[in-house]
Amino acid sequence: MDTTVSGEMHLRLILSSYLSLPVRTGLRYDTADPYAVHATFHTGAEETVTWVFARDLLAEGLHRPTGTGDVRVWPSRSHGQGVVCITLSTPEGEALLEAPARALESFLKRTDTAVPPGTEHDYLCLDEQLSRPLTES
């Protein structure tokens, strides 16, 4: 049986050293896809953008800089609070987001309860994963 862990938090989209905007963000983890965390950023009244992150990348980013290419994650502090900075890069530009470290850590601990780190392979159904691209076209 698949289990889903969901959570919502407000990230800050950093526009400059003086200006940031709140971004309501939904996080979803599904044991059917045990390596991934899906983040849905609510960018407007009805507009959303979804990114998929490796769960390990977010967990490591709580403690040290990690990631290359399109996604980089690192711990920091903002206004006296622990945050996790996430940089997302696309050909159209780059976004810097700050996530509250405690909220992200709490969400990741809940995913660890659903699928302990290092046991993700036990939750994969290889037949289902291989047939997915064929059924989604």
MOHU-V180741 format. One record per backbone hydrogen bond with DSSP energy under -0.5 kcal/mol. NH is the residue of the N-H (numbers start at 0). CO is the residue of the C=O. If there is no record, write none. Layout:
nh: <NH	NH>
co: <CO	CO>
This chain:
nh: <4	5	6	8	10	10	11	12	12	13	13	14	14	15	20	22	23	24	25	26	27	28	30	32	33	35	36	37	38	38	39	39	40	40	41	41	42	42	43	48	50	52	54	57	58	59	60	61	61	62	63	65	70	71	72	73	75	77	80	82	83	84	84	85	86	87	87	88	89	92	94	95	96	96	97	98	100	103	104	105	106	107	108	109	110	111	112	113	114	118	121	122	123	125	128	129	130	131	132	134	135>
co: <28	3	26	24	8	22	97	10	20	11	95	12	18	18	12	10	41	8	39	6	37	4	2	29	30	32	52	27	36	50	25	37	38	48	23	39	40	46	46	40	38	36	34	53	54	55	56	57	58	59	59	72	67	86	65	84	82	80	77	75	98	73	82	96	71	85	94	69	92	89	87	13	85	94	11	83	81	99	100	101	102	103	104	105	106	107	108	109	110	115	118	119	120	123	124	125	126	127	128	130	131>
